[in-house]
Amino acid sequence: MFNTALYYPTVDIKDDAWLKSAILFWDKIETIVPESMAQPYKRRPTRALEEAGLLSAHRVNPFSDEVRGIEQDVASYLKTREGKKSFVKPWNRMSMANSRRQVREEELDDFLKERFSRDFEDFFIHVEKLPHILHDSLNGHLNEDGFVWAREGFMSFYMTLLANRICQNEDMALLTNRVRQNDLSNKILTSGLSRQNGEDVCELKTGIMYQIIMDDIKIDPETPIEKIINYKRQRAQELNKFRQEMEKLTDFDVDAMRMEDIEHKVKQIYCRDIVPAVDDLKATLKDARIEWWANSATSYVLGGIIPTVASSGFNVANPAIVASSFGLAIGISVVNYVRNIRGLERKSPYTYLLKMNKMFSKAGMR
């Protein structure tokens, strides 16, 4: 059972709503970080997750096993027509500035810095993430912090290839909130470019299921990250039971199946099995509450008030006796109700999902 996921392509995760959804399913998420980068997480939500041990850096350098393991695939890509145009020099200062507006020389550095951080940050890659065989060809392309600006095609190809290799080496699930990266990852896996030792895509089925659920349950982006962390800690047993159920549901043979066929089958399982099961649990708990209220109302009258008044000779001048007996009846009823509800919740593997949906979702499951 894979409880750790690797997020890519960026070092920090900036989509708060997506991140809050993802962390509810995984014990820990890692991101790919250059070895020399001391503090990769700059934002408050990601720093809070890091401090809680739920987010951490998977550090790489040019000589890491994962980076060296994809050298040949990268070299082959760079020989293609698209690959030959992978790296560009973003520091052609005046041409970049003039493409948007005329800027005075003293404003140029701030303008470029602002534009790159806003529009092109996802196209920067640190040299420590790249194989050593590329470093000589990058002379003149690096900025002062060791980043190179690469074209989108190379970035998508390379980071997907690297992320897949890390997941295979470390037994992690692959995680991304980018449609392009997800599609490319599926193509790479299907073609076998990133497979090792005959590994197949069976390990990804549960991860695909989690992604489908995340897409369906929209976490309110205003939810404090501390509330997410506390929920995970308090519901650890329920999460484990839910995971076990997901493993069972996705335990099907994928031999000769294309990636899109696997995804389609997992979606079918979600719609056919999981959504109805959550609805059934919700209905069962609702029925239990209605039944409790009906039984309680009857028992309070017949079992609490009438016998007490009768035994006191209909002496309403002694209300303390009536109140004491009535309160005892309520207390016993509430205890039995709580036990019944908790028993129903413990039996179901979908309690974690139902409570999560109720507590955090704006739209609810479709």
DRENFIMAR-957583 format. One record per residue (C-alpha): residue number from 1; residue in one letter; chain; z, x, y. Coordinates in nm, 3 decimals. Example, Ala and Ser with C-alpha at 12.3 -4.5 7.8 and 13.67 -1.06 7.14 Angstrom:
+-----+-----+-------+---------+---------+---------+
:   n : res : chain :       Z :       X :       Y :
+-----+-----+-------+---------+---------+---------+
:   1 :   A :     A :   0.780 :   1.230 :  -0.450 :
:   2 :   S :     A :   0.714 :   1.367 :  -0.106 :
+-----+-----+-------+---------+---------+---------+
END
This chain:
+-----+-----+-------+---------+---------+---------+
:   n : res : chain :       Z :       X :       Y :
+-----+-----+-------+---------+---------+---------+
:   1 :   M :     A :   0.000 :   0.000 :   0.000 :
:   2 :   F :     A :  -0.114 :   0.152 :   0.330 :
:   3 :   N :     A :   0.144 :   0.097 :   0.604 :
:   4 :   T :     A :   0.002 :   0.350 :   0.853 :
:   5 :   A :     A :  -0.324 :   0.306 :   1.042 :
:   6 :   L :     A :  -0.532 :   0.551 :   1.243 :
:   7 :   Y :     A :  -0.668 :   0.418 :   1.571 :
:   8 :   Y :     A :  -0.981 :   0.562 :   1.732 :
:   9 :   P :     A :  -1.181 :   0.656 :   1.940 :
:  10 :   T :     A :  -0.945 :   0.719 :   2.236 :
:  11 :   V :     A :  -0.619 :   0.914 :   2.250 :
:  12 :   D :     A :  -0.424 :   0.640 :   2.429 :
:  13 :   I :     A :  -0.462 :   0.269 :   2.350 :
:  14 :   K :     A :  -0.527 :   0.067 :   2.665 :
:  15 :   D :     A :  -0.577 :  -0.288 :   2.536 :
:  16 :   D :     A :  -0.220 :  -0.418 :   2.544 :
:  17 :   A :     A :  -0.286 :  -0.755 :   2.380 :
:  18 :   W :     A :  -0.474 :  -0.591 :   2.094 :
:  19 :   L :     A :  -0.209 :  -0.319 :   2.054 :
:  20 :   K :     A :   0.075 :  -0.571 :   2.041 :
:  21 :   S :     A :  -0.109 :  -0.760 :   1.767 :
:  22 :   A :     A :  -0.185 :  -0.448 :   1.565 :
:  23 :   I :     A :   0.168 :  -0.307 :   1.573 :
:  24 :   L :     A :   0.300 :  -0.631 :   1.418 :
:  25 :   F :     A :   0.111 :  -0.551 :   1.096 :
:  26 :   W :     A :   0.146 :  -0.174 :   1.064 :
:  27 :   D :     A :   0.462 :   0.033 :   1.030 :
:  28 :   K :     A :   0.301 :   0.301 :   1.240 :
:  29 :   I :     A :  -0.024 :   0.365 :   1.424 :
:  30 :   E :     A :  -0.156 :   0.716 :   1.488 :
:  31 :   T :     A :  -0.424 :   0.830 :   1.731 :
:  32 :   I :     A :  -0.633 :   1.147 :   1.720 :
:  33 :   V :     A :  -0.490 :   1.397 :   1.969 :
:  34 :   P :     A :  -0.589 :   1.756 :   2.059 :
:  35 :   E :     A :  -0.325 :   1.998 :   1.938 :
:  36 :   S :     A :  -0.253 :   2.139 :   2.285 :
:  37 :   M :     A :  -0.202 :   1.800 :   2.454 :
:  38 :   A :     A :   0.173 :   1.780 :   2.510 :
:  39 :   Q :     A :   0.204 :   1.413 :   2.609 :
:  40 :   P :     A :  -0.090 :   1.198 :   2.501 :
:  41 :   Y :     A :   0.063 :   0.862 :   2.589 :
:  42 :   K :     A :   0.071 :   0.792 :   2.961 :
:  43 :   R :     A :   0.123 :   0.417 :   2.968 :
:  44 :   R :     A :   0.459 :   0.237 :   2.941 :
:  45 :   P :     A :   0.373 :   0.024 :   2.631 :
:  46 :   T :     A :   0.244 :   0.321 :   2.433 :
:  47 :   R :     A :   0.535 :   0.540 :   2.543 :
:  48 :   A :     A :   0.778 :   0.270 :   2.430 :
:  49 :   L :     A :   0.608 :   0.250 :   2.090 :
:  50 :   E :     A :   0.615 :   0.627 :   2.060 :
:  51 :   E :     A :   0.989 :   0.634 :   2.135 :
:  52 :   A :     A :   1.043 :   0.362 :   1.872 :
:  53 :   G :     A :   0.855 :   0.569 :   1.611 :
:  54 :   L :     A :   0.573 :   0.314 :   1.584 :
:  55 :   L :     A :   0.303 :   0.522 :   1.755 :
:  56 :   S :     A :   0.242 :   0.892 :   1.705 :
:  57 :   A :     A :  -0.017 :   1.164 :   1.751 :
:  58 :   H :     A :  -0.231 :   1.292 :   1.466 :
:  59 :   R :     A :  -0.302 :   1.637 :   1.603 :
:  60 :   V :     A :  -0.621 :   1.826 :   1.529 :
:  61 :   N :     A :  -0.781 :   2.157 :   1.625 :
:  62 :   P :     A :  -1.122 :   2.312 :   1.547 :
:  63 :   F :     A :  -0.986 :   2.460 :   1.224 :
:  64 :   S :     A :  -0.815 :   2.148 :   1.092 :
:  65 :   D :     A :  -0.930 :   2.049 :   0.744 :
:  66 :   E :     A :  -1.065 :   1.717 :   0.873 :
:  67 :   V :     A :  -1.265 :   1.879 :   1.155 :
:  68 :   R :     A :  -1.404 :   2.156 :   0.938 :
:  69 :   G :     A :  -1.485 :   1.903 :   0.667 :
:  70 :   I :     A :  -1.747 :   1.728 :   0.878 :
:  71 :   E :     A :  -1.915 :   2.037 :   1.025 :
:  72 :   Q :     A :  -2.229 :   2.002 :   0.816 :
:  73 :   D :     A :  -2.270 :   1.633 :   0.895 :
:  74 :   V :     A :  -2.236 :   1.711 :   1.266 :
:  75 :   A :     A :  -2.481 :   2.002 :   1.245 :
:  76 :   S :     A :  -2.736 :   1.774 :   1.077 :
:  77 :   Y :     A :  -2.691 :   1.508 :   1.343 :
:  78 :   L :     A :  -2.738 :   1.756 :   1.628 :
:  79 :   K :     A :  -3.080 :   1.849 :   1.486 :
:  80 :   T :     A :  -3.204 :   1.495 :   1.530 :
:  81 :   R :     A :  -3.387 :   1.382 :   1.844 :
:  82 :   E :     A :  -3.084 :   1.188 :   1.967 :
:  83 :   G :     A :  -2.844 :   1.462 :   1.867 :
:  84 :   K :     A :  -3.020 :   1.725 :   2.076 :
:  85 :   K :     A :  -2.931 :   1.522 :   2.387 :
:  86 :   S :     A :  -2.566 :   1.480 :   2.296 :
:  87 :   F :     A :  -2.401 :   1.698 :   2.560 :
:  88 :   V :     A :  -2.463 :   1.682 :   2.933 :
:  89 :   K :     A :  -2.323 :   1.858 :   3.236 :
:  90 :   P :     A :  -2.126 :   1.601 :   3.433 :
:  91 :   W :     A :  -2.042 :   1.848 :   3.706 :
:  92 :   N :     A :  -2.377 :   1.826 :   3.887 :
:  93 :   R :     A :  -2.171 :   1.720 :   4.182 :
:  94 :   M :     A :  -2.414 :   1.599 :   4.448 :
:  95 :   S :     A :  -2.646 :   1.412 :   4.211 :
:  96 :   M :     A :  -2.353 :   1.220 :   4.065 :
:  97 :   A :     A :  -2.218 :   1.135 :   4.408 :
:  98 :   N :     A :  -2.552 :   1.032 :   4.553 :
:  99 :   S :     A :  -2.618 :   0.799 :   4.262 :
: 100 :   R :     A :  -2.350 :   0.564 :   4.398 :
: 101 :   R :     A :  -2.321 :   0.642 :   4.772 :
: 102 :   Q :     A :  -2.327 :   0.925 :   5.023 :
: 103 :   V :     A :  -1.997 :   1.117 :   5.016 :
: 104 :   R :     A :  -1.872 :   1.392 :   5.241 :
: 105 :   E :     A :  -1.812 :   1.724 :   5.065 :
: 106 :   E :     A :  -1.434 :   1.707 :   5.113 :
: 107 :   E :     A :  -1.431 :   1.364 :   4.943 :
: 108 :   L :     A :  -1.644 :   1.470 :   4.650 :
: 109 :   D :     A :  -1.376 :   1.581 :   4.405 :
: 110 :   D :     A :  -1.168 :   1.264 :   4.445 :
: 111 :   F :     A :  -1.478 :   1.047 :   4.419 :
: 112 :   L :     A :  -1.596 :   1.208 :   4.098 :
: 113 :   K :     A :  -1.250 :   1.205 :   3.946 :
: 114 :   E :     A :  -1.209 :   0.835 :   4.020 :
: 115 :   R :     A :  -1.553 :   0.744 :   3.890 :
: 116 :   F :     A :  -1.518 :   0.942 :   3.569 :
: 117 :   S :     A :  -1.177 :   0.798 :   3.491 :
: 118 :   R :     A :  -1.300 :   0.444 :   3.549 :
: 119 :   D :     A :  -1.651 :   0.443 :   3.408 :
: 120 :   F :     A :  -1.686 :   0.736 :   3.174 :
: 121 :   E :     A :  -1.347 :   0.817 :   3.027 :
: 122 :   D :     A :  -1.446 :   0.699 :   2.680 :
: 123 :   F :     A :  -1.729 :   0.956 :   2.681 :
: 124 :   F :     A :  -1.499 :   1.254 :   2.725 :
: 125 :   I :     A :  -1.391 :   1.446 :   2.418 :
: 126 :   H :     A :  -1.158 :   1.743 :   2.407 :
: 127 :   V :     A :  -1.304 :   2.064 :   2.272 :
: 128 :   E :     A :  -1.017 :   2.095 :   2.020 :
: 129 :   K :     A :  -1.148 :   1.787 :   1.841 :
: 130 :   L :     A :  -1.485 :   1.951 :   1.783 :
: 131 :   P :     A :  -1.583 :   2.200 :   1.509 :
: 132 :   H :     A :  -1.570 :   2.565 :   1.607 :
: 133 :   I :     A :  -1.941 :   2.603 :   1.536 :
: 134 :   L :     A :  -2.016 :   2.395 :   1.847 :
: 135 :   H :     A :  -1.801 :   2.586 :   2.092 :
: 136 :   D :     A :  -2.058 :   2.849 :   2.192 :
: 137 :   S :     A :  -2.309 :   2.580 :   2.282 :
: 138 :   L :     A :  -2.055 :   2.405 :   2.504 :
: 139 :   N :     A :  -2.023 :   2.687 :   2.756 :
: 140 :   G :     A :  -2.076 :   2.540 :   3.100 :
: 141 :   H :     A :  -2.016 :   2.186 :   2.978 :
: 142 :   L :     A :  -1.634 :   2.191 :   2.975 :
: 143 :   N :     A :  -1.415 :   2.086 :   3.264 :
: 144 :   E :     A :  -1.098 :   2.273 :   3.355 :
: 145 :   D :     A :  -0.889 :   2.064 :   3.113 :
: 146 :   G :     A :  -1.106 :   2.146 :   2.813 :
: 147 :   F :     A :  -1.300 :   1.819 :   2.798 :
: 148 :   V :     A :  -1.672 :   1.783 :   2.749 :
: 149 :   W :     A :  -1.871 :   1.479 :   2.853 :
: 150 :   A :     A :  -2.093 :   1.366 :   2.567 :
: 151 :   R :     A :  -2.343 :   1.085 :   2.534 :
: 152 :   E :     A :  -2.230 :   0.759 :   2.378 :
: 153 :   G :     A :  -2.437 :   0.803 :   2.063 :
: 154 :   F :     A :  -2.272 :   1.133 :   1.975 :
: 155 :   M :     A :  -1.923 :   1.012 :   2.064 :
: 156 :   S :     A :  -1.953 :   0.704 :   1.845 :
: 157 :   F :     A :  -2.098 :   0.901 :   1.555 :
: 158 :   Y :     A :  -1.858 :   1.192 :   1.572 :
: 159 :   M :     A :  -1.531 :   1.008 :   1.630 :
: 160 :   T :     A :  -1.612 :   0.757 :   1.356 :
: 161 :   L :     A :  -1.691 :   1.037 :   1.113 :
: 162 :   L :     A :  -1.373 :   1.227 :   1.205 :
: 163 :   A :     A :  -1.153 :   0.917 :   1.186 :
: 164 :   N :     A :  -1.286 :   0.825 :   0.843 :
: 165 :   R :     A :  -1.223 :   1.177 :   0.713 :
: 166 :   I :     A :  -0.864 :   1.178 :   0.845 :
: 167 :   C :     A :  -0.794 :   0.841 :   0.685 :
: 168 :   Q :     A :  -0.917 :   0.964 :   0.349 :
: 169 :   N :     A :  -0.717 :   1.285 :   0.367 :
: 170 :   E :     A :  -0.397 :   1.115 :   0.483 :
: 171 :   D :     A :  -0.419 :   0.781 :   0.299 :
: 172 :   M :     A :  -0.432 :   0.574 :   0.616 :
: 173 :   A :     A :  -0.625 :   0.263 :   0.712 :
: 174 :   L :     A :  -0.887 :   0.285 :   0.986 :
: 175 :   L :     A :  -0.829 :   0.080 :   1.299 :
: 176 :   T :     A :  -1.034 :   0.021 :   1.612 :
: 177 :   N :     A :  -1.079 :  -0.251 :   1.871 :
: 178 :   R :     A :  -1.439 :  -0.150 :   1.943 :
: 179 :   V :     A :  -1.720 :  -0.351 :   1.784 :
: 180 :   R :     A :  -1.965 :  -0.061 :   1.801 :
: 181 :   Q :     A :  -1.726 :   0.180 :   1.635 :
: 182 :   N :     A :  -1.637 :  -0.072 :   1.366 :
: 183 :   D :     A :  -2.002 :  -0.137 :   1.282 :
: 184 :   L :     A :  -2.080 :   0.233 :   1.273 :
: 185 :   S :     A :  -1.777 :   0.301 :   1.053 :
: 186 :   N :     A :  -1.903 :   0.044 :   0.805 :
: 187 :   K :     A :  -2.248 :   0.206 :   0.797 :
: 188 :   I :     A :  -2.097 :   0.550 :   0.741 :
: 189 :   L :     A :  -1.879 :   0.424 :   0.458 :
: 190 :   T :     A :  -2.164 :   0.234 :   0.298 :
: 191 :   S :     A :  -2.395 :   0.535 :   0.312 :
: 192 :   G :     A :  -2.124 :   0.754 :   0.163 :
: 193 :   L :     A :  -2.137 :   1.014 :   0.439 :
: 194 :   S :     A :  -1.761 :   1.036 :   0.471 :
: 195 :   R :     A :  -1.654 :   0.975 :   0.111 :
: 196 :   Q :     A :  -1.471 :   1.235 :  -0.091 :
: 197 :   N :     A :  -1.413 :   1.265 :  -0.464 :
: 198 :   G :     A :  -1.587 :   0.940 :  -0.545 :
: 199 :   E :     A :  -1.358 :   0.734 :  -0.319 :
: 200 :   D :     A :  -1.484 :   0.386 :  -0.237 :
: 201 :   V :     A :  -1.402 :   0.125 :   0.022 :
: 202 :   C :     A :  -1.140 :  -0.063 :  -0.180 :
: 203 :   E :     A :  -0.861 :   0.079 :   0.035 :
: 204 :   L :     A :  -1.002 :  -0.089 :   0.345 :
: 205 :   K :     A :  -0.990 :  -0.449 :   0.224 :
: 206 :   T :     A :  -0.634 :  -0.515 :   0.338 :
: 207 :   G :     A :  -0.709 :  -0.351 :   0.672 :
: 208 :   I :     A :  -1.010 :  -0.580 :   0.715 :
: 209 :   M :     A :  -0.784 :  -0.878 :   0.644 :
: 210 :   Y :     A :  -0.533 :  -0.768 :   0.908 :
: 211 :   Q :     A :  -0.814 :  -0.727 :   1.160 :
: 212 :   I :     A :  -0.935 :  -1.082 :   1.091 :
: 213 :   I :     A :  -0.585 :  -1.220 :   1.138 :
: 214 :   M :     A :  -0.540 :  -1.017 :   1.459 :
: 215 :   D :     A :  -0.865 :  -1.160 :   1.595 :
: 216 :   D :     A :  -0.747 :  -1.514 :   1.516 :
: 217 :   I :     A :  -0.392 :  -1.491 :   1.647 :
: 218 :   K :     A :  -0.413 :  -1.405 :   2.014 :
: 219 :   I :     A :  -0.090 :  -1.241 :   2.126 :
: 220 :   D :     A :   0.011 :  -1.332 :   2.478 :
: 221 :   P :     A :  -0.060 :  -1.011 :   2.675 :
: 222 :   E :     A :   0.249 :  -1.079 :   2.889 :
: 223 :   T :     A :   0.478 :  -1.044 :   2.588 :
: 224 :   P :     A :   0.716 :  -0.751 :   2.651 :
: 225 :   I :     A :   0.655 :  -0.465 :   2.410 :
: 226 :   E :     A :   1.031 :  -0.450 :   2.343 :
: 227 :   K :     A :   1.016 :  -0.804 :   2.205 :
: 228 :   I :     A :   0.743 :  -0.698 :   1.963 :
: 229 :   I :     A :   0.948 :  -0.397 :   1.849 :
: 230 :   N :     A :   1.261 :  -0.607 :   1.793 :
: 231 :   Y :     A :   1.067 :  -0.869 :   1.597 :
: 232 :   K :     A :   0.931 :  -0.606 :   1.359 :
: 233 :   R :     A :   1.275 :  -0.461 :   1.299 :
: 234 :   Q :     A :   1.434 :  -0.799 :   1.232 :
: 235 :   R :     A :   1.158 :  -0.920 :   0.999 :
: 236 :   A :     A :   1.101 :  -0.614 :   0.784 :
: 237 :   Q :     A :   1.157 :  -0.797 :   0.453 :
: 238 :   E :     A :   0.929 :  -1.083 :   0.552 :
: 239 :   L :     A :   0.658 :  -0.835 :   0.655 :
: 240 :   N :     A :   0.683 :  -0.655 :   0.322 :
: 241 :   K :     A :   0.646 :  -0.983 :   0.131 :
: 242 :   F :     A :   0.347 :  -1.077 :   0.344 :
: 243 :   R :     A :   0.183 :  -0.740 :   0.278 :
: 244 :   Q :     A :   0.229 :  -0.780 :  -0.096 :
: 245 :   E :     A :   0.055 :  -1.116 :  -0.080 :
: 246 :   M :     A :  -0.235 :  -0.967 :   0.117 :
: 247 :   E :     A :  -0.275 :  -0.696 :  -0.147 :
: 248 :   K :     A :  -0.298 :  -0.961 :  -0.418 :
: 249 :   L :     A :  -0.550 :  -1.170 :  -0.231 :
: 250 :   T :     A :  -0.777 :  -0.872 :  -0.160 :
: 251 :   D :     A :  -0.759 :  -0.738 :  -0.516 :
: 252 :   F :     A :  -1.122 :  -0.797 :  -0.608 :
: 253 :   D :     A :  -1.393 :  -0.569 :  -0.747 :
: 254 :   V :     A :  -1.622 :  -0.420 :  -0.483 :
: 255 :   D :     A :  -1.864 :  -0.241 :  -0.715 :
: 256 :   A :     A :  -2.220 :  -0.275 :  -0.584 :
: 257 :   M :     A :  -2.098 :  -0.471 :  -0.281 :
: 258 :   R :     A :  -2.220 :  -0.385 :   0.064 :
: 259 :   M :     A :  -1.966 :  -0.354 :   0.343 :
: 260 :   E :     A :  -2.084 :  -0.675 :   0.508 :
: 261 :   D :     A :  -2.040 :  -0.855 :   0.174 :
: 262 :   I :     A :  -1.684 :  -0.727 :   0.148 :
: 263 :   E :     A :  -1.608 :  -0.843 :   0.501 :
: 264 :   H :     A :  -1.760 :  -1.182 :   0.427 :
: 265 :   K :     A :  -1.550 :  -1.223 :   0.113 :
: 266 :   V :     A :  -1.230 :  -1.127 :   0.296 :
: 267 :   K :     A :  -1.308 :  -1.382 :   0.567 :
: 268 :   Q :     A :  -1.359 :  -1.646 :   0.298 :
: 269 :   I :     A :  -1.019 :  -1.562 :   0.149 :
: 270 :   Y :     A :  -0.859 :  -1.592 :   0.491 :
: 271 :   C :     A :  -1.010 :  -1.935 :   0.561 :
: 272 :   R :     A :  -0.970 :  -2.067 :   0.205 :
: 273 :   D :     A :  -0.624 :  -1.934 :   0.116 :
: 274 :   I :     A :  -0.424 :  -1.804 :   0.411 :
: 275 :   V :     A :  -0.486 :  -2.062 :   0.685 :
: 276 :   P :     A :  -0.412 :  -2.360 :   0.453 :
: 277 :   A :     A :  -0.104 :  -2.183 :   0.315 :
: 278 :   V :     A :   0.036 :  -2.131 :   0.664 :
: 279 :   D :     A :  -0.035 :  -2.496 :   0.748 :
: 280 :   D :     A :   0.140 :  -2.606 :   0.427 :
: 281 :   L :     A :   0.447 :  -2.397 :   0.510 :
: 282 :   K :     A :   0.456 :  -2.540 :   0.860 :
: 283 :   A :     A :   0.433 :  -2.896 :   0.722 :
: 284 :   T :     A :   0.700 :  -2.830 :   0.458 :
: 285 :   L :     A :   0.945 :  -2.699 :   0.717 :
: 286 :   K :     A :   0.870 :  -2.993 :   0.945 :
: 287 :   D :     A :   0.930 :  -3.241 :   0.661 :
: 288 :   A :     A :   1.258 :  -3.067 :   0.578 :
: 289 :   R :     A :   1.374 :  -3.109 :   0.938 :
: 290 :   I :     A :   1.277 :  -3.477 :   0.947 :
: 291 :   E :     A :   1.453 :  -3.538 :   0.617 :
: 292 :   W :     A :   1.764 :  -3.360 :   0.745 :
: 293 :   W :     A :   1.779 :  -3.571 :   1.059 :
: 294 :   A :     A :   1.735 :  -3.893 :   0.859 :
: 295 :   N :     A :   1.997 :  -3.799 :   0.601 :
: 296 :   S :     A :   2.235 :  -3.665 :   0.863 :
: 297 :   A :     A :   2.223 :  -3.982 :   1.073 :
: 298 :   T :     A :   2.307 :  -4.190 :   0.768 :
: 299 :   S :     A :   2.576 :  -3.955 :   0.639 :
: 300 :   Y :     A :   2.743 :  -3.928 :   0.979 :
: 301 :   V :     A :   2.783 :  -4.305 :   0.997 :
: 302 :   L :     A :   2.856 :  -4.388 :   0.635 :
: 303 :   G :     A :   3.030 :  -4.067 :   0.530 :
: 304 :   G :     A :   3.203 :  -3.972 :   0.852 :
: 305 :   I :     A :   3.298 :  -4.258 :   1.077 :
: 306 :   I :     A :   3.340 :  -4.564 :   0.856 :
: 307 :   P :     A :   3.567 :  -4.411 :   0.587 :
: 308 :   T :     A :   3.783 :  -4.246 :   0.852 :
: 309 :   V :     A :   3.827 :  -4.563 :   1.053 :
: 310 :   A :     A :   3.892 :  -4.761 :   0.736 :
: 311 :   S :     A :   4.157 :  -4.517 :   0.612 :
: 312 :   S :     A :   4.331 :  -4.531 :   0.948 :
: 313 :   G :     A :   4.351 :  -4.908 :   0.927 :
: 314 :   F :     A :   4.084 :  -4.944 :   1.194 :
: 315 :   N :     A :   4.324 :  -4.772 :   1.429 :
: 316 :   V :     A :   4.097 :  -4.655 :   1.705 :
: 317 :   A :     A :   4.406 :  -4.544 :   1.890 :
: 318 :   N :     A :   4.394 :  -4.226 :   1.680 :
: 319 :   P :     A :   4.050 :  -4.085 :   1.780 :
: 320 :   A :     A :   4.144 :  -3.727 :   1.688 :
: 321 :   I :     A :   4.128 :  -3.812 :   1.318 :
: 322 :   V :     A :   3.787 :  -3.973 :   1.361 :
: 323 :   A :     A :   3.653 :  -3.682 :   1.566 :
: 324 :   S :     A :   3.783 :  -3.423 :   1.318 :
: 325 :   S :     A :   3.624 :  -3.591 :   1.020 :
: 326 :   F :     A :   3.299 :  -3.649 :   1.208 :
: 327 :   G :     A :   3.284 :  -3.285 :   1.317 :
: 328 :   L :     A :   3.344 :  -3.167 :   0.961 :
: 329 :   A :     A :   3.060 :  -3.384 :   0.836 :
: 330 :   I :     A :   2.826 :  -3.241 :   1.100 :
: 331 :   G :     A :   2.927 :  -2.884 :   1.018 :
: 332 :   I :     A :   2.866 :  -2.925 :   0.645 :
: 333 :   S :     A :   2.533 :  -3.093 :   0.711 :
: 334 :   V :     A :   2.414 :  -2.817 :   0.944 :
: 335 :   V :     A :   2.511 :  -2.546 :   0.696 :
: 336 :   N :     A :   2.320 :  -2.721 :   0.419 :
: 337 :   Y :     A :   2.020 :  -2.766 :   0.647 :
: 338 :   V :     A :   2.011 :  -2.398 :   0.742 :
: 339 :   R :     A :   2.038 :  -2.295 :   0.378 :
: 340 :   N :     A :   1.754 :  -2.526 :   0.283 :
: 341 :   I :     A :   1.525 :  -2.401 :   0.560 :
: 342 :   R :     A :   1.600 :  -2.036 :   0.485 :
: 343 :   G :     A :   1.537 :  -2.099 :   0.116 :
: 344 :   L :     A :   1.194 :  -2.242 :   0.193 :
: 345 :   E :     A :   1.114 :  -1.949 :   0.422 :
: 346 :   R :     A :   1.224 :  -1.689 :   0.166 :
: 347 :   K :     A :   1.000 :  -1.840 :  -0.100 :
: 348 :   S :     A :   0.686 :  -1.821 :   0.113 :
: 349 :   P :     A :   0.499 :  -1.495 :   0.178 :
: 350 :   Y :     A :   0.362 :  -1.647 :   0.499 :
: 351 :   T :     A :   0.691 :  -1.684 :   0.687 :
: 352 :   Y :     A :   0.626 :  -1.363 :   0.881 :
: 353 :   L :     A :   0.284 :  -1.484 :   0.992 :
: 354 :   L :     A :   0.404 :  -1.833 :   1.084 :
: 355 :   K :     A :   0.698 :  -1.708 :   1.292 :
: 356 :   M :     A :   0.483 :  -1.444 :   1.457 :
: 357 :   N :     A :   0.224 :  -1.705 :   1.550 :
: 358 :   K :     A :   0.492 :  -1.938 :   1.690 :
: 359 :   M :     A :   0.671 :  -1.666 :   1.888 :
: 360 :   F :     A :   0.385 :  -1.464 :   2.035 :
: 361 :   S :     A :   0.054 :  -1.650 :   2.018 :
: 362 :   K :     A :  -0.099 :  -1.834 :   2.312 :
: 363 :   A :     A :  -0.374 :  -2.010 :   2.116 :
: 364 :   G :     A :  -0.243 :  -2.025 :   1.760 :
: 365 :   M :     A :  -0.436 :  -1.983 :   1.439 :
: 366 :   R :     A :  -0.764 :  -2.169 :   1.414 :
+-----+-----+-------+---------+---------+---------+
END
